[in-house]
Amino acid sequence: MSVTSLFPDADPEALAQRRPSAPLDAIDWAALAGPLLVALPGAGCSPAVLGALYATGWTVQPVDWAQPPHSPYSCDPSAVAQRLADGLRARVQDREAGPVVLLGYSVGGALALMTALQPQLPLAGVVTGNTGAHSRHHGDPGFPQRVREAWTRSAQQAFLQACFASPPPSALWQQLCDYLASLPPAALLQSLEGLRAVDLSAQLPSLQCPVLVLHGERDQRRSVADAQELAACIGHAQLQLLPGGHTPMVDCPQQYLQALHPFLQSLRSTRLSHPASAT
């Protein structure tokens, strides 16, 4: 997918700092100096869905945490969060290297929160969206059963269609379809069933870093009430509703970036004003 097809007026310097997606275990975090935005897609979604993110002064690194077709590691969210935290810890603790922010949506949003809750990981901030503190009110409770019993090509496409309020660009759609078809159903089930076993409500108040909760109001899977409950659990989180669906960075990219950029800028400003701060 061409970034300029979605963002014709994007800052060329900012776009130049957007790195291609990479498997989690293949990223050399120590080599990514300066402000770093780690972007995590939802379960079953190619990191290409985050490929048009940009922010001036920030390196954007989309992460393929499922790694089809082989998916060599567990895709259970708890295991992924621990792997990500273990890989990032030295980079995050290096105060001279620059701030690190985790960004994710859907299962990727839960991964961002679960990673931020890992010990000795002083992140500068978290951006999460279209997820929740738990999955009790998920709008598609039968999803794991469909993956287990009837995960046909048409079922895969129906799942992807429900991720968007309007059809995504054709090139992105093809990437998403191909990625999902290559993902072993067992790996997808690990992420879906693992997430449904998680309730972060009691842990979220302990988050110390700034948190931005972005949520598409037309989401068929996660309601606005989920976003409001998530923000309330964190306490100090900022909540902003957007005119999109489950994947607002594609449905309404300009509004998404208009919410994201001031948050990131505030983190950089705080870091420059308080260079010795852990957050």
Secondary structure, 3 states (H helix, E strand, C coil): CCHHHHCCCCCHHHHHCECCCEEHHHCCHHHCCCCEEEEECCCCCCHHHHCCCCCCCCEEEEEECCCCCCCCCCCCHHHHHHHHHHHHHHHHHCCCCCCEEEEEECHHHHHHHHHHCCCCCCCCEEEEECCCCCCCCCCCCCHHHHHHHCCCHHHHHHHHHCCCCCCCCHHHHHHHHHHHHHCCHHHHHHHHHHHHCCCCCCCHHHCCCCEEEEEECCCCCCCHHHHHHHHHHHCCCEEEEECCCCCHHHHCHHHHHHHHHHHHHHHHHHHHHCCCCCC
